[in-house]
Amino acid sequence: MGKISLEGMEFYAHHGYYRDEITRGNKFIVDLHFHTDFDEASKTDNLDKTLNYEEVYEIIKTQMSIRSNLLEHAANRMLNELKKHFPRISSIELKLSKLNPQLKGIVQKVSVSVTG
């Protein structure tokens, strides 16, 4: 069993509740950590014995292109898609961050994290 991480995946998307957020869009960062058994891959050096990071990334990218009002909804949707496509994953931690959110003050980012 081991941990694989894809960190700092950047996307431009239109997630948000307010009209301006939806129309203009914003930059988002996804950090993903998951546990899976890659013991055989580490011994055989065979990609078929582990999870292909490119396939994981494509699922995140596809889900980021589907607009959501709330970060919580988008993050949970990504988590569910990963669990559906990769039953070998034993646990997932996903963090979705919106950079420079439209708040009445200086905030670098707002984030939600989901686990499953």
Jmol script that loads the backbone (N, CA, C; Angstrom):
load data "model"
ATOM      1  N   MET A   1       0.854  -1.177   0.000  1.00  0.00           N
ATOM      2  CA  MET A   1       0.000   0.000   0.000  1.00  0.00           C
ATOM      3  C   MET A   1       0.892   1.230   0.000  1.00  0.00           C
ATOM      4  N   GLY A   2       0.496   2.228  -0.749  1.00  0.00           N
ATOM      5  CA  GLY A   2       1.265   3.461  -0.800  1.00  0.00           C
ATOM      6  C   GLY A   2       0.374   4.653  -1.090  1.00  0.00           C
ATOM      7  N   LYS A   3       0.980   5.810  -1.064  1.00  0.00           N
ATOM      8  CA  LYS A   3       0.256   7.063  -1.287  1.00  0.00           C
ATOM      9  C   LYS A   3       0.773   7.713  -2.561  1.00  0.00           C
ATOM     10  N   ILE A   4      -0.142   8.148  -3.408  1.00  0.00           N
ATOM     11  CA  ILE A   4       0.184   8.878  -4.633  1.00  0.00           C
ATOM     12  C   ILE A   4      -0.467  10.253  -4.515  1.00  0.00           C
ATOM     13  N   SER A   5       0.257  11.283  -4.912  1.00  0.00           N
ATOM     14  CA  SER A   5      -0.263  12.649  -4.833  1.00  0.00           C
ATOM     15  C   SER A   5      -0.118  13.354  -6.173  1.00  0.00           C
ATOM     16  N   LEU A   6      -1.130  14.093  -6.541  1.00  0.00           N
ATOM     17  CA  LEU A   6      -1.081  15.029  -7.654  1.00  0.00           C
ATOM     18  C   LEU A   6      -1.387  16.383  -7.031  1.00  0.00           C
ATOM     19  N   GLU A   7      -0.401  17.244  -6.989  1.00  0.00           N
ATOM     20  CA  GLU A   7      -0.548  18.504  -6.270  1.00  0.00           C
ATOM     21  C   GLU A   7      -0.403  19.691  -7.214  1.00  0.00           C
ATOM     22  N   GLY A   8      -1.181  20.719  -6.942  1.00  0.00           N
ATOM     23  CA  GLY A   8      -1.069  21.954  -7.699  1.00  0.00           C
ATOM     24  C   GLY A   8      -1.642  21.889  -9.108  1.00  0.00           C
ATOM     25  N   MET A   9      -2.662  21.053  -9.308  1.00  0.00           N
ATOM     26  CA  MET A   9      -3.303  21.019 -10.624  1.00  0.00           C
ATOM     27  C   MET A   9      -4.088  22.318 -10.791  1.00  0.00           C
ATOM     28  N   GLU A  10      -3.776  23.093 -11.820  1.00  0.00           N
ATOM     29  CA  GLU A  10      -4.392  24.400 -12.024  1.00  0.00           C
ATOM     30  C   GLU A  10      -5.437  24.346 -13.130  1.00  0.00           C
ATOM     31  N   PHE A  11      -6.563  25.009 -12.861  1.00  0.00           N
ATOM     32  CA  PHE A  11      -7.656  25.066 -13.833  1.00  0.00           C
ATOM     33  C   PHE A  11      -8.283  26.455 -13.803  1.00  0.00           C
ATOM     34  N   TYR A  12      -8.769  26.880 -14.936  1.00  0.00           N
ATOM     35  CA  TYR A  12      -9.599  28.079 -15.001  1.00  0.00           C
ATOM     36  C   TYR A  12     -11.015  27.582 -15.188  1.00  0.00           C
ATOM     37  N   ALA A  13     -11.923  27.986 -14.284  1.00  0.00           N
ATOM     38  CA  ALA A  13     -13.288  27.467 -14.330  1.00  0.00           C
ATOM     39  C   ALA A  13     -14.263  28.552 -13.882  1.00  0.00           C
ATOM     40  N   HIS A  14     -15.537  28.237 -13.970  1.00  0.00           N
ATOM     41  CA  HIS A  14     -16.589  29.206 -13.672  1.00  0.00           C
ATOM     42  C   HIS A  14     -17.446  28.773 -12.488  1.00  0.00           C
ATOM     43  N   HIS A  15     -16.828  28.155 -11.491  1.00  0.00           N
ATOM     44  CA  HIS A  15     -17.546  27.775 -10.282  1.00  0.00           C
ATOM     45  C   HIS A  15     -17.821  29.023  -9.453  1.00  0.00           C
ATOM     46  N   GLY A  16     -18.997  29.099  -8.918  1.00  0.00           N
ATOM     47  CA  GLY A  16     -19.321  30.218  -8.045  1.00  0.00           C
ATOM     48  C   GLY A  16     -20.816  30.442  -7.982  1.00  0.00           C
ATOM     49  N   TYR A  17     -21.218  31.165  -6.976  1.00  0.00           N
ATOM     50  CA  TYR A  17     -22.627  31.412  -6.737  1.00  0.00           C
ATOM     51  C   TYR A  17     -23.085  32.741  -7.359  1.00  0.00           C
ATOM     52  N   TYR A  18     -22.191  33.714  -7.342  1.00  0.00           N
ATOM     53  CA  TYR A  18     -22.561  35.046  -7.815  1.00  0.00           C
ATOM     54  C   TYR A  18     -22.315  35.203  -9.314  1.00  0.00           C
ATOM     55  N   ARG A  19     -23.155  36.035  -9.932  1.00  0.00           N
ATOM     56  CA  ARG A  19     -23.118  36.219 -11.384  1.00  0.00           C
ATOM     57  C   ARG A  19     -21.717  36.549 -11.894  1.00  0.00           C
ATOM     58  N   ASP A  20     -21.033  37.444 -11.192  1.00  0.00           N
ATOM     59  CA  ASP A  20     -19.700  37.851 -11.626  1.00  0.00           C
ATOM     60  C   ASP A  20     -18.723  36.671 -11.608  1.00  0.00           C
ATOM     61  N   GLU A  21     -18.829  35.821 -10.613  1.00  0.00           N
ATOM     62  CA  GLU A  21     -17.964  34.634 -10.544  1.00  0.00           C
ATOM     63  C   GLU A  21     -18.232  33.697 -11.719  1.00  0.00           C
ATOM     64  N   ILE A  22     -19.503  33.553 -12.040  1.00  0.00           N
ATOM     65  CA  ILE A  22     -19.902  32.648 -13.120  1.00  0.00           C
ATOM     66  C   ILE A  22     -19.452  33.192 -14.474  1.00  0.00           C
ATOM     67  N   THR A  23     -19.622  34.509 -14.676  1.00  0.00           N
ATOM     68  CA  THR A  23     -19.296  35.096 -15.975  1.00  0.00           C
ATOM     69  C   THR A  23     -17.791  35.205 -16.197  1.00  0.00           C
ATOM     70  N   ARG A  24     -17.089  35.719 -15.211  1.00  0.00           N
ATOM     71  CA  ARG A  24     -15.642  35.935 -15.380  1.00  0.00           C
ATOM     72  C   ARG A  24     -14.814  34.685 -15.147  1.00  0.00           C
ATOM     73  N   GLY A  25     -15.259  33.837 -14.276  1.00  0.00           N
ATOM     74  CA  GLY A  25     -14.471  32.660 -13.935  1.00  0.00           C
ATOM     75  C   GLY A  25     -13.331  33.011 -12.999  1.00  0.00           C
ATOM     76  N   ASN A  26     -12.534  32.003 -12.677  1.00  0.00           N
ATOM     77  CA  ASN A  26     -11.456  32.194 -11.721  1.00  0.00           C
ATOM     78  C   ASN A  26     -10.466  31.039 -11.851  1.00  0.00           C
ATOM     79  N   LYS A  27      -9.353  31.194 -11.194  1.00  0.00           N
ATOM     80  CA  LYS A  27      -8.324  30.153 -11.167  1.00  0.00           C
ATOM     81  C   LYS A  27      -8.542  29.279  -9.932  1.00  0.00           C
ATOM     82  N   PHE A  28      -8.435  27.970 -10.135  1.00  0.00           N
ATOM     83  CA  PHE A  28      -8.630  26.981  -9.076  1.00  0.00           C
ATOM     84  C   PHE A  28      -7.429  26.047  -9.020  1.00  0.00           C
ATOM     85  N   ILE A  29      -7.160  25.543  -7.831  1.00  0.00           N
ATOM     86  CA  ILE A  29      -6.077  24.581  -7.614  1.00  0.00           C
ATOM     87  C   ILE A  29      -6.676  23.330  -6.978  1.00  0.00           C
ATOM     88  N   VAL A  30      -6.298  22.169  -7.493  1.00  0.00           N
ATOM     89  CA  VAL A  30      -6.731  20.894  -6.909  1.00  0.00           C
ATOM     90  C   VAL A  30      -5.493  20.145  -6.435  1.00  0.00           C
ATOM     91  N   ASP A  31      -5.529  19.723  -5.176  1.00  0.00           N
ATOM     92  CA  ASP A  31      -4.500  18.863  -4.598  1.00  0.00           C
ATOM     93  C   ASP A  31      -5.165  17.543  -4.251  1.00  0.00           C
ATOM     94  N   LEU A  32      -4.559  16.465  -4.712  1.00  0.00           N
ATOM     95  CA  LEU A  32      -5.157  15.147  -4.549  1.00  0.00           C
ATOM     96  C   LEU A  32      -4.143  14.179  -3.967  1.00  0.00           C
ATOM     97  N   HIS A  33      -4.569  13.435  -2.955  1.00  0.00           N
ATOM     98  CA  HIS A  33      -3.750  12.380  -2.341  1.00  0.00           C
ATOM     99  C   HIS A  33      -4.620  11.138  -2.241  1.00  0.00           C
ATOM    100  N   PHE A  34      -4.087  10.003  -2.674  1.00  0.00           N
ATOM    101  CA  PHE A  34      -4.869   8.775  -2.537  1.00  0.00           C
ATOM    102  C   PHE A  34      -3.959   7.600  -2.217  1.00  0.00           C
ATOM    103  N   HIS A  35      -4.533   6.634  -1.526  1.00  0.00           N
ATOM    104  CA  HIS A  35      -3.815   5.412  -1.152  1.00  0.00           C
ATOM    105  C   HIS A  35      -4.281   4.272  -2.044  1.00  0.00           C
ATOM    106  N   THR A  36      -3.320   3.520  -2.521  1.00  0.00           N
ATOM    107  CA  THR A  36      -3.597   2.364  -3.353  1.00  0.00           C
ATOM    108  C   THR A  36      -2.439   1.376  -3.225  1.00  0.00           C
ATOM    109  N   ASP A  37      -2.681   0.167  -3.622  1.00  0.00           N
ATOM    110  CA  ASP A  37      -1.642  -0.852  -3.577  1.00  0.00           C
ATOM    111  C   ASP A  37      -0.832  -0.787  -4.866  1.00  0.00           C
ATOM    112  N   PHE A  38       0.401  -0.306  -4.769  1.00  0.00           N
ATOM    113  CA  PHE A  38       1.274  -0.305  -5.939  1.00  0.00           C
ATOM    114  C   PHE A  38       2.537  -1.137  -5.706  1.00  0.00           C
ATOM    115  N   ASP A  39       2.407  -2.107  -4.805  1.00  0.00           N
ATOM    116  CA  ASP A  39       3.535  -2.983  -4.485  1.00  0.00           C
ATOM    117  C   ASP A  39       4.044  -3.722  -5.721  1.00  0.00           C
ATOM    118  N   GLU A  40       3.115  -4.288  -6.507  1.00  0.00           N
ATOM    119  CA  GLU A  40       3.523  -5.031  -7.700  1.00  0.00           C
ATOM    120  C   GLU A  40       4.162  -4.102  -8.737  1.00  0.00           C
ATOM    121  N   ALA A  41       3.630  -2.908  -8.879  1.00  0.00           N
ATOM    122  CA  ALA A  41       4.205  -1.943  -9.827  1.00  0.00           C
ATOM    123  C   ALA A  41       5.621  -1.551  -9.415  1.00  0.00           C
ATOM    124  N   SER A  42       5.842  -1.416  -8.114  1.00  0.00           N
ATOM    125  CA  SER A  42       7.178  -1.035  -7.644  1.00  0.00           C
ATOM    126  C   SER A  42       8.203  -2.140  -7.883  1.00  0.00           C
ATOM    127  N   LYS A  43       7.719  -3.382  -7.960  1.00  0.00           N
ATOM    128  CA  LYS A  43       8.625  -4.507  -8.215  1.00  0.00           C
ATOM    129  C   LYS A  43       8.822  -4.765  -9.709  1.00  0.00           C
ATOM    130  N   THR A  44       7.764  -4.552 -10.504  1.00  0.00           N
ATOM    131  CA  THR A  44       7.817  -4.927 -11.928  1.00  0.00           C
ATOM    132  C   THR A  44       8.096  -3.756 -12.863  1.00  0.00           C
ATOM    133  N   ASP A  45       7.949  -2.518 -12.373  1.00  0.00           N
ATOM    134  CA  ASP A  45       8.117  -1.319 -13.202  1.00  0.00           C
ATOM    135  C   ASP A  45       7.121  -1.311 -14.362  1.00  0.00           C
ATOM    136  N   ASN A  46       5.912  -1.816 -14.088  1.00  0.00           N
ATOM    137  CA  ASN A  46       4.878  -1.958 -15.107  1.00  0.00           C
ATOM    138  C   ASN A  46       3.716  -1.010 -14.789  1.00  0.00           C
ATOM    139  N   LEU A  47       3.414  -0.109 -15.707  1.00  0.00           N
ATOM    140  CA  LEU A  47       2.350   0.872 -15.521  1.00  0.00           C
ATOM    141  C   LEU A  47       0.988   0.217 -15.312  1.00  0.00           C
ATOM    142  N   ASP A  48       0.767  -0.935 -15.915  1.00  0.00           N
ATOM    143  CA  ASP A  48      -0.515  -1.625 -15.777  1.00  0.00           C
ATOM    144  C   ASP A  48      -0.782  -2.120 -14.357  1.00  0.00           C
ATOM    145  N   LYS A  49       0.229  -2.101 -13.508  1.00  0.00           N
ATOM    146  CA  LYS A  49       0.093  -2.592 -12.133  1.00  0.00           C
ATOM    147  C   LYS A  49      -0.144  -1.465 -11.122  1.00  0.00           C
ATOM    148  N   THR A  50      -0.365  -0.266 -11.617  1.00  0.00           N
ATOM    149  CA  THR A  50      -0.649   0.864 -10.733  1.00  0.00           C
ATOM    150  C   THR A  50      -1.714   1.727 -11.393  1.00  0.00           C
ATOM    151  N   LEU A  51      -2.039   2.865 -10.807  1.00  0.00           N
ATOM    152  CA  LEU A  51      -2.991   3.799 -11.401  1.00  0.00           C
ATOM    153  C   LEU A  51      -2.237   4.784 -12.283  1.00  0.00           C
ATOM    154  N   ASN A  52      -2.730   4.981 -13.473  1.00  0.00           N
ATOM    155  CA  ASN A  52      -2.114   5.909 -14.410  1.00  0.00           C
ATOM    156  C   ASN A  52      -2.484   7.338 -14.008  1.00  0.00           C
ATOM    157  N   TYR A  53      -1.502   8.156 -13.663  1.00  0.00           N
ATOM    158  CA  TYR A  53      -1.753   9.521 -13.213  1.00  0.00           C
ATOM    159  C   TYR A  53      -2.478  10.328 -14.283  1.00  0.00           C
ATOM    160  N   GLU A  54      -2.178  10.041 -15.542  1.00  0.00           N
ATOM    161  CA  GLU A  54      -2.818  10.772 -16.634  1.00  0.00           C
ATOM    162  C   GLU A  54      -4.333  10.546 -16.634  1.00  0.00           C
ATOM    163  N   GLU A  55      -4.769   9.326 -16.373  1.00  0.00           N
ATOM    164  CA  GLU A  55      -6.201   9.029 -16.301  1.00  0.00           C
ATOM    165  C   GLU A  55      -6.851   9.733 -15.114  1.00  0.00           C
ATOM    166  N   VAL A  56      -6.149   9.771 -14.003  1.00  0.00           N
ATOM    167  CA  VAL A  56      -6.649  10.473 -12.818  1.00  0.00           C
ATOM    168  C   VAL A  56      -6.803  11.958 -13.143  1.00  0.00           C
ATOM    169  N   TYR A  57      -5.784  12.545 -13.755  1.00  0.00           N
ATOM    170  CA  TYR A  57      -5.815  13.963 -14.118  1.00  0.00           C
ATOM    171  C   TYR A  57      -6.984  14.266 -15.055  1.00  0.00           C
ATOM    172  N   GLU A  58      -7.220  13.416 -16.027  1.00  0.00           N
ATOM    173  CA  GLU A  58      -8.296  13.653 -16.998  1.00  0.00           C
ATOM    174  C   GLU A  58      -9.664  13.657 -16.321  1.00  0.00           C
ATOM    175  N   ILE A  59      -9.856  12.829 -15.305  1.00  0.00           N
ATOM    176  CA  ILE A  59     -11.119  12.832 -14.569  1.00  0.00           C
ATOM    177  C   ILE A  59     -11.285  14.161 -13.826  1.00  0.00           C
ATOM    178  N   ILE A  60     -10.230  14.622 -13.184  1.00  0.00           N
ATOM    179  CA  ILE A  60     -10.280  15.906 -12.480  1.00  0.00           C
ATOM    180  C   ILE A  60     -10.561  17.032 -13.474  1.00  0.00           C
ATOM    181  N   LYS A  61      -9.857  17.026 -14.589  1.00  0.00           N
ATOM    182  CA  LYS A  61     -10.031  18.061 -15.619  1.00  0.00           C
ATOM    183  C   LYS A  61     -11.468  18.087 -16.136  1.00  0.00           C
ATOM    184  N   THR A  62     -12.033  16.926 -16.426  1.00  0.00           N
ATOM    185  CA  THR A  62     -13.415  16.846 -16.907  1.00  0.00           C
ATOM    186  C   THR A  62     -14.383  17.386 -15.867  1.00  0.00           C
ATOM    187  N   GLN A  63     -14.206  17.005 -14.614  1.00  0.00           N
ATOM    188  CA  GLN A  63     -15.098  17.467 -13.555  1.00  0.00           C
ATOM    189  C   GLN A  63     -14.962  18.968 -13.306  1.00  0.00           C
ATOM    190  N   MET A  64     -13.767  19.505 -13.469  1.00  0.00           N
ATOM    191  CA  MET A  64     -13.573  20.943 -13.290  1.00  0.00           C
ATOM    192  C   MET A  64     -14.280  21.744 -14.384  1.00  0.00           C
ATOM    193  N   SER A  65     -14.520  21.126 -15.526  1.00  0.00           N
ATOM    194  CA  SER A  65     -15.183  21.835 -16.626  1.00  0.00           C
ATOM    195  C   SER A  65     -16.711  21.874 -16.451  1.00  0.00           C
ATOM    196  N   ILE A  66     -17.232  21.132 -15.476  1.00  0.00           N
ATOM    197  CA  ILE A  66     -18.663  21.129 -15.184  1.00  0.00           C
ATOM    198  C   ILE A  66     -18.911  22.145 -14.070  1.00  0.00           C
ATOM    199  N   ARG A  67     -19.623  23.216 -14.386  1.00  0.00           N
ATOM    200  CA  ARG A  67     -19.821  24.313 -13.445  1.00  0.00           C
ATOM    201  C   ARG A  67     -20.646  23.900 -12.227  1.00  0.00           C
ATOM    202  N   SER A  68     -20.230  24.394 -11.070  1.00  0.00           N
ATOM    203  CA  SER A  68     -20.960  24.199  -9.820  1.00  0.00           C
ATOM    204  C   SER A  68     -21.093  25.542  -9.126  1.00  0.00           C
ATOM    205  N   ASN A  69     -22.171  25.711  -8.379  1.00  0.00           N
ATOM    206  CA  ASN A  69     -22.314  26.909  -7.557  1.00  0.00           C
ATOM    207  C   ASN A  69     -21.332  26.889  -6.388  1.00  0.00           C
ATOM    208  N   LEU A  70     -21.148  25.706  -5.807  1.00  0.00           N
ATOM    209  CA  LEU A  70     -20.367  25.586  -4.576  1.00  0.00           C
ATOM    210  C   LEU A  70     -19.126  24.717  -4.770  1.00  0.00           C
ATOM    211  N   LEU A  71     -18.045  25.114  -4.112  1.00  0.00           N
ATOM    212  CA  LEU A  71     -16.824  24.301  -4.127  1.00  0.00           C
ATOM    213  C   LEU A  71     -17.088  22.931  -3.521  1.00  0.00           C
ATOM    214  N   GLU A  72     -17.922  22.891  -2.503  1.00  0.00           N
ATOM    215  CA  GLU A  72     -18.242  21.629  -1.839  1.00  0.00           C
ATOM    216  C   GLU A  72     -18.836  20.630  -2.835  1.00  0.00           C
ATOM    217  N   HIS A  73     -19.697  21.108  -3.700  1.00  0.00           N
ATOM    218  CA  HIS A  73     -20.339  20.253  -4.699  1.00  0.00           C
ATOM    219  C   HIS A  73     -19.319  19.755  -5.717  1.00  0.00           C
ATOM    220  N   ALA A  74     -18.498  20.653  -6.227  1.00  0.00           N
ATOM    221  CA  ALA A  74     -17.487  20.268  -7.221  1.00  0.00           C
ATOM    222  C   ALA A  74     -16.496  19.259  -6.636  1.00  0.00           C
ATOM    223  N   ALA A  75     -16.040  19.496  -5.424  1.00  0.00           N
ATOM    224  CA  ALA A  75     -15.074  18.594  -4.792  1.00  0.00           C
ATOM    225  C   ALA A  75     -15.676  17.215  -4.560  1.00  0.00           C
ATOM    226  N   ASN A  76     -16.898  17.168  -4.085  1.00  0.00           N
ATOM    227  CA  ASN A  76     -17.550  15.887  -3.831  1.00  0.00           C
ATOM    228  C   ASN A  76     -17.793  15.127  -5.132  1.00  0.00           C
ATOM    229  N   ARG A  77     -18.139  15.841  -6.188  1.00  0.00           N
ATOM    230  CA  ARG A  77     -18.344  15.204  -7.497  1.00  0.00           C
ATOM    231  C   ARG A  77     -17.038  14.564  -7.992  1.00  0.00           C
ATOM    232  N   MET A  78     -15.924  15.268  -7.827  1.00  0.00           N
ATOM    233  CA  MET A  78     -14.615  14.712  -8.228  1.00  0.00           C
ATOM    234  C   MET A  78     -14.282  13.465  -7.419  1.00  0.00           C
ATOM    235  N   LEU A  79     -14.497  13.543  -6.118  1.00  0.00           N
ATOM    236  CA  LEU A  79     -14.234  12.398  -5.244  1.00  0.00           C
ATOM    237  C   LEU A  79     -15.036  11.176  -5.700  1.00  0.00           C
ATOM    238  N   ASN A  80     -16.313  11.375  -5.965  1.00  0.00           N
ATOM    239  CA  ASN A  80     -17.170  10.258  -6.377  1.00  0.00           C
ATOM    240  C   ASN A  80     -16.753   9.671  -7.714  1.00  0.00           C
ATOM    241  N   GLU A  81     -16.362  10.506  -8.655  1.00  0.00           N
ATOM    242  CA  GLU A  81     -15.909  10.004  -9.958  1.00  0.00           C
ATOM    243  C   GLU A  81     -14.624   9.194  -9.834  1.00  0.00           C
ATOM    244  N   LEU A  82     -13.708   9.659  -9.009  1.00  0.00           N
ATOM    245  CA  LEU A  82     -12.458   8.913  -8.811  1.00  0.00           C
ATOM    246  C   LEU A  82     -12.737   7.551  -8.178  1.00  0.00           C
ATOM    247  N   LYS A  83     -13.615   7.531  -7.172  1.00  0.00           N
ATOM    248  CA  LYS A  83     -13.948   6.261  -6.518  1.00  0.00           C
ATOM    249  C   LYS A  83     -14.631   5.305  -7.498  1.00  0.00           C
ATOM    250  N   LYS A  84     -15.481   5.849  -8.371  1.00  0.00           N
ATOM    251  CA  LYS A  84     -16.196   5.026  -9.345  1.00  0.00           C
ATOM    252  C   LYS A  84     -15.237   4.426 -10.377  1.00  0.00           C
ATOM    253  N   HIS A  85     -14.301   5.227 -10.874  1.00  0.00           N
ATOM    254  CA  HIS A  85     -13.393   4.766 -11.931  1.00  0.00           C
ATOM    255  C   HIS A  85     -12.212   3.946 -11.415  1.00  0.00           C
ATOM    256  N   PHE A  86     -11.861   4.138 -10.154  1.00  0.00           N
ATOM    257  CA  PHE A  86     -10.677   3.459  -9.616  1.00  0.00           C
ATOM    258  C   PHE A  86     -11.014   2.763  -8.294  1.00  0.00           C
ATOM    259  N   PRO A  87     -11.648   1.600  -8.364  1.00  0.00           N
ATOM    260  CA  PRO A  87     -12.010   0.896  -7.125  1.00  0.00           C
ATOM    261  C   PRO A  87     -10.791   0.439  -6.315  1.00  0.00           C
ATOM    262  N   ARG A  88      -9.609   0.443  -6.930  1.00  0.00           N
ATOM    263  CA  ARG A  88      -8.386   0.056  -6.207  1.00  0.00           C
ATOM    264  C   ARG A  88      -7.934   1.114  -5.215  1.00  0.00           C
ATOM    265  N   ILE A  89      -8.486   2.319  -5.310  1.00  0.00           N
ATOM    266  CA  ILE A  89      -8.135   3.375  -4.361  1.00  0.00           C
ATOM    267  C   ILE A  89      -8.820   3.073  -3.023  1.00  0.00           C
ATOM    268  N   SER A  90      -8.022   3.018  -1.953  1.00  0.00           N
ATOM    269  CA  SER A  90      -8.598   2.713  -0.643  1.00  0.00           C
ATOM    270  C   SER A  90      -9.043   3.969   0.100  1.00  0.00           C
ATOM    271  N   SER A  91      -8.396   5.089  -0.145  1.00  0.00           N
ATOM    272  CA  SER A  91      -8.834   6.348   0.474  1.00  0.00           C
ATOM    273  C   SER A  91      -8.351   7.519  -0.375  1.00  0.00           C
ATOM    274  N   ILE A  92      -9.127   8.595  -0.322  1.00  0.00           N
ATOM    275  CA  ILE A  92      -8.841   9.786  -1.111  1.00  0.00           C
ATOM    276  C   ILE A  92      -8.966  11.007  -0.216  1.00  0.00           C
ATOM    277  N   GLU A  93      -8.056  11.949  -0.382  1.00  0.00           N
ATOM    278  CA  GLU A  93      -8.204  13.283   0.186  1.00  0.00           C
ATOM    279  C   GLU A  93      -8.033  14.269  -0.955  1.00  0.00           C
ATOM    280  N   LEU A  94      -9.043  15.094  -1.171  1.00  0.00           N
ATOM    281  CA  LEU A  94      -9.030  16.049  -2.266  1.00  0.00           C
ATOM    282  C   LEU A  94      -9.287  17.443  -1.710  1.00  0.00           C
ATOM    283  N   LYS A  95      -8.446  18.385  -2.096  1.00  0.00           N
ATOM    284  CA  LYS A  95      -8.596  19.776  -1.668  1.00  0.00           C
ATOM    285  C   LYS A  95      -8.793  20.630  -2.910  1.00  0.00           C
ATOM    286  N   LEU A  96      -9.862  21.422  -2.924  1.00  0.00           N
ATOM    287  CA  LEU A  96     -10.178  22.317  -4.032  1.00  0.00           C
ATOM    288  C   LEU A  96     -10.103  23.745  -3.516  1.00  0.00           C
ATOM    289  N   SER A  97      -9.271  24.568  -4.153  1.00  0.00           N
ATOM    290  CA  SER A  97      -9.070  25.948  -3.721  1.00  0.00           C
ATOM    291  C   SER A  97      -9.435  26.916  -4.833  1.00  0.00           C
ATOM    292  N   LYS A  98     -10.120  27.978  -4.449  1.00  0.00           N
ATOM    293  CA  LYS A  98     -10.419  29.088  -5.371  1.00  0.00           C
ATOM    294  C   LYS A  98      -9.468  30.219  -4.997  1.00  0.00           C
ATOM    295  N   LEU A  99      -8.687  30.693  -5.967  1.00  0.00           N
ATOM    296  CA  LEU A  99      -7.738  31.765  -5.697  1.00  0.00           C
ATOM    297  C   LEU A  99      -8.432  33.122  -5.762  1.00  0.00           C
ATOM    298  N   ASN A 100      -7.987  34.033  -4.919  1.00  0.00           N
ATOM    299  CA  ASN A 100      -8.497  35.407  -4.879  1.00  0.00           C
ATOM    300  C   ASN A 100     -10.022  35.471  -4.909  1.00  0.00           C
ATOM    301  N   PRO A 101     -10.690  34.854  -3.946  1.00  0.00           N
ATOM    302  CA  PRO A 101     -12.155  34.871  -3.941  1.00  0.00           C
ATOM    303  C   PRO A 101     -12.680  36.292  -3.746  1.00  0.00           C
ATOM    304  N   GLN A 102     -13.858  36.534  -4.264  1.00  0.00           N
ATOM    305  CA  GLN A 102     -14.470  37.861  -4.164  1.00  0.00           C
ATOM    306  C   GLN A 102     -15.081  38.048  -2.786  1.00  0.00           C
ATOM    307  N   LEU A 103     -14.253  38.479  -1.857  1.00  0.00           N
ATOM    308  CA  LEU A 103     -14.699  38.749  -0.494  1.00  0.00           C
ATOM    309  C   LEU A 103     -14.388  40.208  -0.167  1.00  0.00           C
ATOM    310  N   LYS A 104     -14.907  40.677   0.925  1.00  0.00           N
ATOM    311  CA  LYS A 104     -14.685  42.068   1.312  1.00  0.00           C
ATOM    312  C   LYS A 104     -13.406  42.196   2.118  1.00  0.00           C
ATOM    313  N   GLY A 105     -12.316  41.762   1.536  1.00  0.00           N
ATOM    314  CA  GLY A 105     -11.012  41.815   2.174  1.00  0.00           C
ATOM    315  C   GLY A 105     -10.025  41.020   1.348  1.00  0.00           C
ATOM    316  N   ILE A 106      -8.790  41.033   1.770  1.00  0.00           N
ATOM    317  CA  ILE A 106      -7.742  40.327   1.043  1.00  0.00           C
ATOM    318  C   ILE A 106      -7.680  38.886   1.542  1.00  0.00           C
ATOM    319  N   VAL A 107      -7.993  37.961   0.650  1.00  0.00           N
ATOM    320  CA  VAL A 107      -7.934  36.533   0.946  1.00  0.00           C
ATOM    321  C   VAL A 107      -7.271  35.864  -0.246  1.00  0.00           C
ATOM    322  N   GLN A 108      -6.160  35.173  -0.020  1.00  0.00           N
ATOM    323  CA  GLN A 108      -5.441  34.527  -1.118  1.00  0.00           C
ATOM    324  C   GLN A 108      -6.242  33.404  -1.748  1.00  0.00           C
ATOM    325  N   LYS A 109      -6.902  32.611  -0.907  1.00  0.00           N
ATOM    326  CA  LYS A 109      -7.682  31.495  -1.438  1.00  0.00           C
ATOM    327  C   LYS A 109      -8.660  31.010  -0.387  1.00  0.00           C
ATOM    328  N   VAL A 110      -9.686  30.351  -0.877  1.00  0.00           N
ATOM    329  CA  VAL A 110     -10.621  29.656  -0.003  1.00  0.00           C
ATOM    330  C   VAL A 110     -10.624  28.208  -0.473  1.00  0.00           C
ATOM    331  N   SER A 111     -10.643  27.260   0.451  1.00  0.00           N
ATOM    332  CA  SER A 111     -10.508  25.847   0.103  1.00  0.00           C
ATOM    333  C   SER A 111     -11.531  24.998   0.829  1.00  0.00           C
ATOM    334  N   VAL A 112     -11.885  23.894   0.178  1.00  0.00           N
ATOM    335  CA  VAL A 112     -12.662  22.843   0.824  1.00  0.00           C
ATOM    336  C   VAL A 112     -11.905  21.533   0.620  1.00  0.00           C
ATOM    337  N   SER A 113     -12.001  20.669   1.588  1.00  0.00           N
ATOM    338  CA  SER A 113     -11.360  19.351   1.503  1.00  0.00           C
ATOM    339  C   SER A 113     -12.423  18.283   1.734  1.00  0.00           C
ATOM    340  N   VAL A 114     -12.338  17.214   0.944  1.00  0.00           N
ATOM    341  CA  VAL A 114     -13.217  16.077   1.122  1.00  0.00           C
ATOM    342  C   VAL A 114     -12.368  14.819   1.188  1.00  0.00           C
ATOM    343  N   THR A 115     -12.869  13.837   1.920  1.00  0.00           N
ATOM    344  CA  THR A 115     -12.169  12.554   2.034  1.00  0.00           C
ATOM    345  C   THR A 115     -13.169  11.431   1.813  1.00  0.00           C
ATOM    346  N   GLY A 116     -12.642  10.337   1.361  1.00  0.00           N
ATOM    347  CA  GLY A 116     -13.513   9.190   1.153  1.00  0.00           C
ATOM    348  C   GLY A 116     -12.743   7.954   0.827  1.00  0.00           C
TER     349      GLY A 116
END
end "model"
wireframe off; spacefill off
backbone 0.3
color backbone group
